Amino acid sequence: MARHPPQPQRALHAAAIDAVLRRAARAAQPPWLHEEVARRMGERLSVIRLQPQSLIDWWGFSGASSDVLAAAYPKARRVVVEPTPALLERSLRALRAPWWRVRRWRNHKPDVLLDGACLPGMAGVPSGASLIWSNMMLHSQTDPPALFARWHELLQTDGFVMFSCLGPGTLAELRRLYTQLGWPAPAADFIDMHDLGDMLVHAGFADPVLDQETLTLHWASAAALLAELRTLGANAAPGRFAGLRTPRWRERLLHELESLAGPDGRLRLSFEVAYGHAFKAAPRVRSGEPTTVPLDAMRAMVRSRKAARGA
């Protein structure tokens, strides 16, 4: 079946993404939801027979996957890639204490690199990584097909990529509420997992497998809901409200959010999480150019072979 070409670049509000990264660098710990998704993604590693000798943890601090990867592959060489200098320093601090976290990686402390320095021959994986792991970061990318192409380049043959990200069903209740109020979208659009599969194939990956699940989070109050959402990111939709909102608007938002309460009185929001993995197959050997042989030449060859057998 023919695959669709990858989608054009996504429109995301660059200032909002930058604010999220700055906030993450100041955070005491990664978001709880990221830790939970990392745990669930780690359970999917049981279907992979390959035991990676080296792996790249993309956006490692926010991905909250250090313990999951250390438990699954304690002997693997690990390289952590961070998107900003502040997050790079944040990951370096995380490696200094507590001591037992580092010792779970039996061979050595993980290397930490800034995104952009990740090319073939990078520190720790000179011949390519066996695994590229990316937890809950792909939805913040404006050009996922280009990122998949980079990952394909950084993997060794038969290596694999495993990732998770938010899907289109995320915040469905909040989107409906904003639409009813006539407000711009509360979040950027997320990519459907089928489109992610097409992007993987287009980048050269083989046997992509994608699935999704919906997690429903509950809060006791609208203020607690907003506080949790703030740790998870920001509204990066290009058509979001311009400028800052007033305290009066925030009070109205808190009031309107109460409509999300279920029968138990707790507010709830849905988060669609997409999971995917795919392998880097050996390059296909291209067949040579077709050779054309005239019919008379073919007859001459047949006669010469018969004569040779009869000699």
C-alpha positions as CSV (number, residue, x, y, z in Angstrom):
1,M,0.0,0.0,0.0
2,A,1.4,3.4,-0.9
3,R,2.4,5.6,1.9
4,H,1.5,9.3,2.2
5,P,4.3,11.8,2.1
6,P,5.2,13.3,5.5
7,Q,3.2,16.4,6.6
8,P,4.7,19.8,6.3
9,Q,6.2,21.5,9.3
10,R,3.8,22.0,12.2
11,A,3.0,25.5,13.3
12,L,4.0,25.9,16.9
13,H,4.5,29.1,19.0
14,A,8.2,29.3,19.4
15,A,8.1,31.5,22.5
16,A,5.8,29.1,24.2
17,I,8.1,26.1,23.5
18,D,11.1,28.2,24.8
19,A,9.2,29.0,28.0
20,V,8.5,25.3,28.6
21,L,12.1,24.4,28.2
22,R,13.2,27.2,30.6
23,R,10.6,26.0,33.1
24,A,11.8,22.4,32.8
25,A,15.4,23.4,33.5
26,R,14.2,25.0,36.8
27,A,12.0,22.2,37.9
28,A,12.9,20.0,40.8
29,Q,11.8,16.9,39.0
30,P,10.2,15.9,35.6
31,P,6.4,15.9,35.3
32,W,4.7,12.9,37.0
33,L,2.9,12.0,33.8
34,H,6.2,11.7,31.9
35,E,7.5,9.3,34.6
36,E,4.3,7.2,34.3
37,V,4.5,7.1,30.5
38,A,8.2,6.1,30.7
39,R,7.2,3.2,32.9
40,R,4.5,2.1,30.5
41,M,6.9,2.5,27.5
42,G,9.5,0.4,29.4
43,E,7.0,-2.5,29.7
44,R,7.0,-2.6,25.9
45,L,10.7,-3.3,25.7
46,S,9.9,-6.9,26.4
47,V,8.9,-7.4,22.8
48,I,12.4,-6.3,21.6
49,R,15.0,-9.1,21.5
50,L,17.9,-6.8,20.7
51,Q,20.1,-6.0,23.8
52,P,21.5,-2.5,23.0
53,Q,25.1,-1.9,23.6
54,S,24.6,1.9,23.3
55,L,21.6,4.1,23.5
56,I,20.6,7.7,23.2
57,D,18.1,9.2,25.6
58,W,16.6,12.1,23.7
59,W,15.7,15.1,26.0
60,G,16.7,12.9,28.9
61,F,15.7,15.0,31.9
62,S,12.1,15.8,30.8
63,G,11.8,12.3,29.5
64,A,12.2,10.9,33.1
65,S,13.4,7.6,31.8
66,S,16.8,7.1,33.5
67,D,15.6,4.5,36.0
68,V,13.6,2.6,33.3
69,L,16.5,2.4,30.9
70,A,19.0,1.6,33.7
71,A,16.8,-1.3,34.8
72,A,16.3,-2.6,31.3
73,Y,19.9,-2.1,29.9
74,P,22.3,-1.7,32.9
75,K,25.4,-2.5,30.8
76,A,24.5,-0.2,27.8
77,R,26.5,2.9,27.1
78,R,24.0,5.8,27.5
79,V,24.2,9.3,25.9
80,V,21.7,11.9,27.1
81,V,20.7,14.6,24.6
82,E,19.3,17.9,25.9
83,P,17.7,20.7,23.9
84,T,19.2,23.7,25.7
85,P,22.3,24.6,27.7
86,A,20.2,25.0,30.8
87,L,18.7,21.5,30.5
88,L,22.2,20.1,29.7
89,E,23.5,21.6,33.0
90,R,20.3,20.3,34.8
91,S,21.1,16.7,33.6
92,L,24.7,17.0,34.6
93,R,23.6,18.0,38.1
94,A,21.2,15.0,38.2
95,L,24.1,12.7,37.6
96,R,26.1,14.0,40.5
97,A,23.6,12.9,43.2
98,P,22.3,10.6,44.5
99,W,25.3,8.3,43.9
100,W,23.2,5.2,43.5
101,R,21.5,6.5,40.3
102,V,24.8,6.7,38.5
103,R,26.0,3.4,39.8
104,R,23.0,1.6,38.2
105,W,24.8,2.2,34.9
106,R,27.4,-0.4,35.4
107,N,30.0,0.6,32.8
108,H,30.3,4.4,33.4
109,K,28.4,7.6,33.9
110,P,26.2,8.6,31.0
111,D,27.5,11.2,28.6
112,V,25.4,14.4,28.3
113,L,25.4,16.3,25.0
114,L,23.6,19.4,23.6
115,D,21.2,18.8,20.8
116,G,23.0,19.8,17.6
117,A,26.2,18.0,18.5
118,C,24.6,14.7,17.8
119,L,26.3,13.4,14.6
120,P,27.7,10.0,13.7
121,G,30.9,9.5,15.7
122,M,29.6,11.4,18.7
123,A,31.0,10.6,22.1
124,G,30.0,7.2,23.3
125,V,28.5,5.9,20.1
126,P,31.1,6.2,17.3
127,S,29.5,3.5,15.2
128,G,25.9,4.4,15.8
129,A,23.5,3.8,18.6
130,S,21.6,0.5,19.1
131,L,18.6,2.4,20.5
132,I,17.2,5.9,20.4
133,W,14.7,6.5,23.2
134,S,12.4,9.5,23.2
135,N,9.7,9.9,25.9
136,M,7.1,12.6,25.7
137,M,9.0,15.1,23.5
138,L,8.0,14.5,19.9
139,H,4.8,16.6,20.2
140,S,7.0,19.7,20.8
141,Q,8.7,19.4,17.5
142,T,7.9,21.5,14.5
143,D,9.4,19.1,12.0
144,P,9.0,15.5,13.1
145,P,10.0,14.0,9.7
146,A,13.4,15.8,9.9
147,L,13.9,14.5,13.4
148,F,13.1,10.9,12.3
149,A,15.7,11.3,9.5
150,R,18.3,12.4,12.1
151,W,17.5,9.4,14.3
152,H,17.8,7.1,11.3
153,E,21.3,8.5,10.7
154,L,22.4,8.1,14.3
155,L,21.3,4.5,14.5
156,Q,23.4,1.5,13.6
157,T,21.9,-1.1,11.2
158,D,19.3,-3.2,13.0
159,G,19.1,-0.6,15.8
160,F,15.7,0.7,16.8
161,V,13.9,3.8,17.9
162,M,11.2,3.8,20.6
163,F,9.2,6.9,21.4
164,S,6.0,8.2,23.0
165,C,4.1,11.5,22.5
166,L,0.8,13.1,23.0
167,G,-1.9,12.3,20.4
168,P,-4.9,14.2,19.0
169,G,-7.3,13.1,21.7
170,T,-5.3,15.0,24.3
171,L,-7.3,17.6,26.3
172,A,-10.5,16.9,24.3
173,E,-12.7,18.2,27.1
174,L,-10.7,21.4,27.4
175,R,-10.8,22.0,23.6
176,R,-14.6,21.6,23.7
177,L,-14.9,24.0,26.5
178,Y,-12.8,26.7,24.8
179,T,-14.8,26.2,21.6
180,Q,-18.1,26.8,23.5
181,L,-16.6,29.9,25.1
182,G,-15.4,31.2,21.7
183,W,-11.8,31.2,22.8
184,P,-8.8,30.2,20.7
185,A,-7.5,26.6,21.0
186,P,-6.0,25.8,24.4
187,A,-3.2,23.7,22.8
188,A,-1.5,23.0,19.5
189,D,-2.8,20.1,17.4
190,F,-1.1,16.8,17.9
191,I,-0.1,14.3,15.3
192,D,-2.1,11.1,14.6
193,M,-0.2,7.9,15.2
194,H,-0.9,6.7,11.6
195,D,0.8,9.8,10.3
196,L,3.8,9.1,12.5
197,G,4.0,5.7,11.0
198,D,4.1,7.2,7.5
199,M,6.8,9.6,8.6
200,L,8.9,6.7,10.0
201,V,8.7,4.8,6.7
202,H,9.5,7.9,4.7
203,A,12.6,8.4,6.9
204,G,13.8,4.8,6.1
205,F,12.6,2.9,9.1
206,A,11.3,-0.6,8.7
207,D,8.4,-2.5,10.5
208,P,7.0,0.5,12.4
209,V,4.6,-0.5,15.2
210,L,2.3,2.1,16.8
211,D,-0.5,2.0,19.3
212,Q,-2.1,4.4,21.7
213,E,-4.0,4.6,25.0
214,T,-6.0,7.3,26.7
215,L,-5.1,8.2,30.3
216,T,-7.7,10.2,32.3
217,L,-6.3,12.4,35.1
218,H,-8.4,13.7,38.0
219,W,-8.1,16.8,40.2
220,A,-9.9,18.0,43.3
221,S,-10.0,21.6,42.1
222,A,-9.6,23.8,39.0
223,A,-6.5,25.4,40.6
224,A,-4.8,22.0,41.0
225,L,-5.7,21.2,37.4
226,L,-4.1,24.4,36.1
227,A,-1.0,23.8,38.2
228,E,-0.6,20.3,36.8
229,L,-1.0,21.5,33.2
230,R,1.6,24.1,33.7
231,T,4.2,21.4,34.6
232,L,3.3,19.5,31.4
233,G,3.9,22.3,29.0
234,A,2.2,25.4,27.6
235,N,-0.2,26.4,24.9
236,A,2.0,26.4,21.8
237,A,-0.9,26.9,19.3
238,P,0.0,29.7,16.9
239,G,-3.4,31.2,17.3
240,R,-3.4,31.4,21.1
241,F,-4.2,34.5,23.1
242,A,-1.7,37.3,22.4
243,G,-0.1,38.7,25.5
244,L,-0.9,38.1,29.1
245,R,-4.4,37.4,30.5
246,T,-5.9,39.4,33.3
247,P,-6.7,38.1,36.8
248,R,-10.4,38.5,36.0
249,W,-10.0,36.2,33.0
250,R,-8.2,33.7,35.2
251,E,-11.1,33.7,37.7
252,R,-13.5,33.1,34.8
253,L,-11.4,30.2,33.6
254,L,-11.3,28.6,37.0
255,H,-15.1,28.9,37.2
256,E,-15.6,27.4,33.7
257,L,-13.3,24.5,34.5
258,E,-15.7,23.4,37.1
259,S,-17.9,22.1,34.3
260,L,-15.3,19.3,33.7
261,A,-16.2,17.7,37.0
262,G,-17.5,14.1,36.9
263,P,-20.2,12.5,39.2
264,D,-17.6,12.3,42.0
265,G,-17.0,16.1,41.9
266,R,-13.4,15.7,40.6
267,L,-12.3,17.4,37.4
268,R,-11.0,15.2,34.6
269,L,-9.0,15.6,31.4
270,S,-8.0,13.0,28.8
271,F,-4.5,12.5,27.5
272,E,-4.0,10.3,24.4
273,V,-0.5,8.8,24.5
274,A,0.9,7.3,21.3
275,Y,3.7,4.7,21.4
276,G,5.9,3.7,18.5
277,H,9.0,1.7,17.6
278,A,10.7,0.9,14.4
279,F,14.0,-0.6,13.1
280,K,16.7,0.6,10.9
281,A,17.0,-2.1,8.3
282,A,20.1,-2.9,6.3
283,P,20.3,-0.8,3.1
284,R,18.8,-2.4,0.0
285,V,21.2,-3.3,-2.7
286,R,20.2,-1.6,-5.9
287,S,20.0,-3.8,-9.0
288,G,22.2,-3.0,-11.9
289,E,21.1,-1.3,-15.1
290,P,19.2,-3.7,-17.4
291,T,21.2,-5.3,-20.2
292,T,19.8,-5.6,-23.7
293,V,21.1,-8.4,-25.9
294,P,20.0,-8.6,-29.6
295,L,18.1,-11.8,-30.6
296,D,20.7,-12.7,-33.2
297,A,23.4,-12.5,-30.6
298,M,21.5,-14.8,-28.3
299,R,21.1,-17.4,-31.1
300,A,24.8,-17.2,-31.8
301,M,25.6,-17.8,-28.1
302,V,23.3,-20.9,-28.0
303,R,24.9,-22.3,-31.2
304,S,28.4,-21.8,-29.8
305,R,27.5,-23.6,-26.5
306,K,26.0,-26.5,-28.4
307,A,29.2,-26.7,-30.6
308,A,31.4,-26.6,-27.5
309,R,29.4,-29.5,-25.8
310,G,29.7,-31.6,-29.0
311,A,33.5,-31.0,-29.4
